[in-house]
Amino acid sequence: MEVFTKVKPREKKIIGRQPKWTTEYMNMVSQKVVDEGMTFRVAAKTFGVSTGAINQWVKKYKKGTLVQNNADKEQTPDLKIYRLEEQVKDLKTEIGDLYLQNQMLKKALFHSQLKKKENSSVITSENLAQFQKAAK
């Protein structure tokens, strides 16, 4: 019997350097500068970005051309499906591991409660028979 494994589709190589900051981060910083009146210098110190970068982000924000990340735009449907299937497989294995851990903890709890009952010197209705046998 043959085992079939899916072949990972090739990812397109992205030309150029990847941006350090996400588009959401750039939008947030630009919005603070434009809408809330924060200066470039204060924004640069607050967010740890150069004033030149903030200036470029604000220009693009005002024009409305602050683009999405290239990685999100250039994903093929096959690649998305493959990544989602891999994520589902990882989550299923994690669920299995957590289930096994839960079962082991339940067994350990039951065992510790059983030992506690056996070694208890307090007479209760549950362990009365045990002490009656020892007294005979």
C-alpha positions in Angstrom: 0.0 0.0 0.0 1.4 3.4 -1.0 1.3 6.4 1.3 0.3 9.6 -0.6 1.8 12.8 0.6 0.8 16.1 -0.9 3.5 17.9 -2.8 4.0 21.4 -1.5 3.2 24.0 -4.3 6.1 26.3 -5.1 5.9 29.7 -3.6 6.5 32.7 -5.8 9.8 34.5 -4.9 9.1 38.0 -3.8 11.4 40.5 -5.5 13.1 43.1 -3.3 13.5 43.5 0.4 10.6 42.8 2.7 9.4 45.8 4.8 10.2 45.8 8.5 6.9 47.1 9.5 3.4 45.8 8.7 0.9 47.9 6.8 -1.4 48.1 9.9 1.5 49.5 11.9 2.3 52.1 9.2 -1.3 53.1 9.0 -1.5 53.5 12.8 1.6 55.7 13.0 0.4 57.8 10.0 -3.0 58.2 11.5 -1.5 59.4 14.8 0.6 62.0 12.9 -2.2 63.2 10.6 -5.3 63.0 12.7 -4.0 63.5 16.2 -1.4 66.1 15.3 1.6 64.2 16.6 4.9 65.6 15.3 7.3 63.6 13.2 10.0 63.8 15.9 7.7 62.7 18.8 6.3 59.9 16.6 9.8 58.7 15.7 10.9 58.6 19.4 7.6 57.0 20.5 7.5 54.2 17.8 11.2 53.7 17.2 11.2 54.7 13.6 13.2 57.3 11.7 11.5 60.6 10.9 12.2 60.0 7.2 10.3 56.7 7.2 7.4 58.4 9.0 7.4 61.2 6.5 7.1 58.7 3.6 4.3 56.8 5.4 2.4 60.0 6.0 2.7 61.0 2.3 1.5 57.6 1.2 -1.3 57.7 3.8 -2.5 61.0 2.6 -2.5 59.8 -1.0 -4.1 56.5 0.0 -1.4 54.4 -1.6 -0.1 52.6 1.5 0.0 49.1 0.0 -0.6 45.7 1.5 2.3 43.3 2.2 3.5 41.6 -1.0 3.3 38.2 0.8 -0.5 38.5 1.3 -1.2 39.7 -2.3 0.8 37.1 -4.2 -0.5 33.9 -2.5 -1.9 31.5 -5.0 -5.1 29.6 -4.0 -3.1 26.3 -4.0 -0.6 27.7 -1.6 -3.3 29.0 0.7 -5.0 25.6 0.8 -1.7 23.9 1.5 -0.9 26.2 4.4 -4.4 25.9 5.8 -4.2 22.1 5.6 -0.9 22.1 7.3 -2.3 24.3 10.1 -5.3 22.0 10.5 -2.9 19.0 10.8 -0.8 20.8 13.4 -3.9 21.7 15.4 -5.2 18.1 15.3 -1.9 16.8 16.7 -1.9 19.5 19.4 -5.5 18.5 20.3 -4.4 14.8 20.5 -1.5 15.7 22.8 -3.7 17.8 25.1 -6.3 14.9 25.2 -3.6 12.5 26.3 -2.3 14.9 28.9 -5.8 15.3 30.2 -6.3 11.5 30.5 -2.9 11.1 32.3 -3.8 13.9 34.8 -7.2 12.3 35.5 -5.5 8.9 36.1 -3.0 10.6 38.4 -5.7 12.4 40.3 -7.7 9.1 40.7 -4.6 7.3 41.9 -3.7 10.0 44.4 -7.2 10.0 45.8 -7.2 6.2 46.1 -3.9 6.3 48.0 -5.2 9.0 50.2 -8.3 6.9 51.1 -6.2 3.8 51.8 -3.8 5.7 54.1 -6.4 7.8 55.9 -6.6 7.4 59.6 -10.0 9.1 59.7 -12.9 6.7 59.8 -15.7 7.6 57.3 -18.5 5.7 55.8 -16.4 5.0 52.7 -13.5 3.4 54.6 -15.3 1.9 57.5 -15.1 -1.6 56.0 -11.4 -1.3 55.7 -11.0 -0.6 59.4 -13.4 -3.3 60.4 -11.3 -5.9 58.5 -8.1 -4.6 60.2 -9.8 -4.9 63.7 -10.7 -8.6 63.2 
